[in-house]
């Protein structure tokens, strides 16, 4: 029983009330950010293929 209590209290006391998003949402957000940054930096190259 005491082992279960130790597993629940791994986070610091100030972070216990914070709800963290699921990891899949972070992965999706990272992919979207990578695509947007690449579009900003390489938009001339990308749009030159459509001409």
PyMOL CGO cylinders between C-alpha atoms (Angstrom):
from pymol import cmd
from pymol.cgo import CYLINDER

trace = [
    CYLINDER, 0.00, 0.00, 0.00, 2.79, 2.43, 0.83, 0.3, 1, 1, 1, 1, 1, 1,
    CYLINDER, 2.79, 2.43, 0.83, 4.39, 1.68, -2.53, 0.3, 1, 1, 1, 1, 1, 1,
    CYLINDER, 4.39, 1.68, -2.53, 1.26, 2.91, -4.32, 0.3, 1, 1, 1, 1, 1, 1,
    CYLINDER, 1.26, 2.91, -4.32, 1.38, 6.21, -2.39, 0.3, 1, 1, 1, 1, 1, 1,
    CYLINDER, 1.38, 6.21, -2.39, 5.00, 6.73, -3.40, 0.3, 1, 1, 1, 1, 1, 1,
    CYLINDER, 5.00, 6.73, -3.40, 4.13, 6.28, -7.09, 0.3, 1, 1, 1, 1, 1, 1,
    CYLINDER, 4.13, 6.28, -7.09, 1.37, 8.90, -6.93, 0.3, 1, 1, 1, 1, 1, 1,
    CYLINDER, 1.37, 8.90, -6.93, 3.58, 11.59, -5.36, 0.3, 1, 1, 1, 1, 1, 1,
    CYLINDER, 3.58, 11.59, -5.36, 6.39, 11.68, -7.93, 0.3, 1, 1, 1, 1, 1, 1,
    CYLINDER, 6.39, 11.68, -7.93, 5.61, 15.20, -9.16, 0.3, 1, 1, 1, 1, 1, 1,
    CYLINDER, 5.61, 15.20, -9.16, 6.58, 18.27, -7.12, 0.3, 1, 1, 1, 1, 1, 1,
    CYLINDER, 6.58, 18.27, -7.12, 3.83, 19.72, -4.93, 0.3, 1, 1, 1, 1, 1, 1,
    CYLINDER, 3.83, 19.72, -4.93, 3.31, 22.81, -7.10, 0.3, 1, 1, 1, 1, 1, 1,
    CYLINDER, 3.31, 22.81, -7.10, 2.87, 20.70, -10.24, 0.3, 1, 1, 1, 1, 1, 1,
    CYLINDER, 2.87, 20.70, -10.24, 0.33, 18.22, -8.84, 0.3, 1, 1, 1, 1, 1, 1,
    CYLINDER, 0.33, 18.22, -8.84, -2.67, 20.34, -9.86, 0.3, 1, 1, 1, 1, 1, 1,
    CYLINDER, -2.67, 20.34, -9.86, -1.39, 21.00, -13.40, 0.3, 1, 1, 1, 1, 1, 1,
    CYLINDER, -1.39, 21.00, -13.40, -3.06, 18.94, -16.11, 0.3, 1, 1, 1, 1, 1, 1,
    CYLINDER, -3.06, 18.94, -16.11, -0.50, 17.93, -18.73, 0.3, 1, 1, 1, 1, 1, 1,
    CYLINDER, -0.50, 17.93, -18.73, -1.67, 17.30, -22.31, 0.3, 1, 1, 1, 1, 1, 1,
    CYLINDER, -1.67, 17.30, -22.31, -1.30, 13.88, -23.88, 0.3, 1, 1, 1, 1, 1, 1,
    CYLINDER, -1.30, 13.88, -23.88, 1.98, 13.15, -25.63, 0.3, 1, 1, 1, 1, 1, 1,
    CYLINDER, 1.98, 13.15, -25.63, 0.30, 12.66, -29.01, 0.3, 1, 1, 1, 1, 1, 1,
    CYLINDER, 0.30, 12.66, -29.01, -0.85, 16.29, -29.00, 0.3, 1, 1, 1, 1, 1, 1,
    CYLINDER, -0.85, 16.29, -29.00, 2.72, 17.42, -28.43, 0.3, 1, 1, 1, 1, 1, 1,
    CYLINDER, 2.72, 17.42, -28.43, 3.91, 15.29, -31.34, 0.3, 1, 1, 1, 1, 1, 1,
    CYLINDER, 3.91, 15.29, -31.34, 1.21, 16.70, -33.63, 0.3, 1, 1, 1, 1, 1, 1,
    CYLINDER, 1.21, 16.70, -33.63, 2.09, 20.25, -32.54, 0.3, 1, 1, 1, 1, 1, 1,
    CYLINDER, 2.09, 20.25, -32.54, 5.79, 19.62, -33.21, 0.3, 1, 1, 1, 1, 1, 1,
    CYLINDER, 5.79, 19.62, -33.21, 5.03, 18.35, -36.74, 0.3, 1, 1, 1, 1, 1, 1,
    CYLINDER, 5.03, 18.35, -36.74, 2.84, 21.38, -37.47, 0.3, 1, 1, 1, 1, 1, 1,
    CYLINDER, 2.84, 21.38, -37.47, 5.56, 23.77, -36.22, 0.3, 1, 1, 1, 1, 1, 1,
    CYLINDER, 5.56, 23.77, -36.22, 8.18, 22.05, -38.39, 0.3, 1, 1, 1, 1, 1, 1,
    CYLINDER, 8.18, 22.05, -38.39, 5.96, 22.31, -41.48, 0.3, 1, 1, 1, 1, 1, 1,
    CYLINDER, 5.96, 22.31, -41.48, 5.18, 25.99, -40.85, 0.3, 1, 1, 1, 1, 1, 1,
    CYLINDER, 5.18, 25.99, -40.85, 8.84, 26.89, -40.29, 0.3, 1, 1, 1, 1, 1, 1,
    CYLINDER, 8.84, 26.89, -40.29, 9.85, 25.07, -43.47, 0.3, 1, 1, 1, 1, 1, 1,
    CYLINDER, 9.85, 25.07, -43.47, 7.15, 26.87, -45.43, 0.3, 1, 1, 1, 1, 1, 1,
    CYLINDER, 7.15, 26.87, -45.43, 8.42, 30.22, -44.16, 0.3, 1, 1, 1, 1, 1, 1,
    CYLINDER, 8.42, 30.22, -44.16, 12.07, 29.52, -44.98, 0.3, 1, 1, 1, 1, 1, 1,
    CYLINDER, 12.07, 29.52, -44.98, 11.62, 27.64, -48.26, 0.3, 1, 1, 1, 1, 1, 1,
    CYLINDER, 11.62, 27.64, -48.26, 8.45, 29.19, -49.70, 0.3, 1, 1, 1, 1, 1, 1,
    CYLINDER, 8.45, 29.19, -49.70, 10.25, 30.52, -52.80, 0.3, 1, 1, 1, 1, 1, 1,
    CYLINDER, 10.25, 30.52, -52.80, 11.69, 27.09, -53.56, 0.3, 1, 1, 1, 1, 1, 1,
    CYLINDER, 11.69, 27.09, -53.56, 8.38, 25.32, -52.93, 0.3, 1, 1, 1, 1, 1, 1,
    CYLINDER, 8.38, 25.32, -52.93, 6.35, 27.75, -55.05, 0.3, 1, 1, 1, 1, 1, 1,
    CYLINDER, 6.35, 27.75, -55.05, 8.87, 27.59, -57.90, 0.3, 1, 1, 1, 1, 1, 1,
    CYLINDER, 8.87, 27.59, -57.90, 7.86, 23.95, -58.48, 0.3, 1, 1, 1, 1, 1, 1,
    CYLINDER, 7.86, 23.95, -58.48, 4.27, 25.04, -59.24, 0.3, 1, 1, 1, 1, 1, 1,
    CYLINDER, 4.27, 25.04, -59.24, 5.26, 27.57, -61.94, 0.3, 1, 1, 1, 1, 1, 1,
]
cmd.load_cgo(trace, "trace")
